[in-house]
Amino acid sequence: MKRVTLINGDGIGPEISDAVMKIFTASGVEIEWEIQTAGENVIAYEGTPLPNRVIESIKRNKVALKAPVTTPIGKGFRSVNVQLRKELDLYANIRPCKNLPSVKTRFDNVDLVVVRENTEDLYAGIERQVDENTAESIKVITKKASERICRFAFEYAVKNGRKEVCVVTKANIMKLSDGLFLDTYRKVSEDYPTIKKREILVDNLCMQLVQDPTRFDVLVLPNLYGDIVSDLTAGLIGGLGVAQGANIGLDCAVFEPVHGSAPDIKGQNKANPTALLLSGIEMLKYLNEFDYAQKIEKALFKTLQSGICTVDIGGHATTTEFTDAIIKNLV
Ligand code: ATP
């Protein structure tokens, strides 16, 4: 029995977490969930959206599945997601984007992976109000963080049979910060002669992605560009409801969907659990539970192929109907 932390989140988090736990239980995979609440709901009792017990639980179990957690705007709390990534040093954010069966999108054959640096850049949270008309945010890029994310991207490419790693920057404008990221990529790339290299500016990348995403394979980006581009690529495969992600560090890994807590559809039995389920499937692979990962993935694909899906990807099924259909298709 493997013990995993489950952060069930807020907004649609609890609904999609329940769906995934039901599917996992029905599949027979031996996972013991250690459920940890976080986010807006716990502030009243614990004074913070991310109590220490959550961090301790992940440190103990080494692996977590995380539903979206809202950070209240403007109440002095640091983003739960950013804090979690920093505390656990989850330096690599990986977002695979591949077409799903029967989910109609503009392009077929999208199969790319966004590897985003997760710990610095404008997300370091170094901001100041200079005066009432001016605010500043500092963009921090270090050689150490750039090197480990670029190496991670190349290692990922080698392990997963990928052919190319393309670095994405705006080094023509941010010559020092993005320039350092690009230089570091070039140095690291020398250690991987079998992987094709490519350099692109982030604006050009965005244009090319919406023209023909099949031109791209593995993309490695600093934090902010990675955040924006991975939402764009989520759109290429059917939107946030199907976009999975993982945050990987040296000791721990947290698997989570790209989407937020979607408060607009909370409690309406409308939420698509696919992104969290795909994140859970990746988590099973990380735990070497390949047979169960495949079993659940097959059931998901069979369900989508039969035309049963939630409203966000063109169907009529409720969260419960979709979940039950996946369970029926587990063989
Ligand atoms: P955050 O700032 O936390 O990323 P956000 O408001 O930018 O949140 P989401 O909460 O991800 O973004 O929601 C964006 C839109 O996508 C909303 O209209 C929401 O209903 C929809 N959406 C997000 N996730 C899902 C899902 N799993 N199923 C169906 N619709 C979803």
Boltz pocket constraint, residues with backbone or C-beta under 6 A from the ligand:
constraints:
  - pocket:
      binder: B
      contacts: [[A, 12], [A, 68], [A, 69], [A, 70], [A, 240], [A, 241], [A, 258], [A, 259], [A, 260], [A, 261], [A, 262], [A, 263], [A, 264], [A, 265], [A, 270], [A, 271], [A, 272], [A, 273], [A, 275], [A, 312]]
      max_distance: 6.0
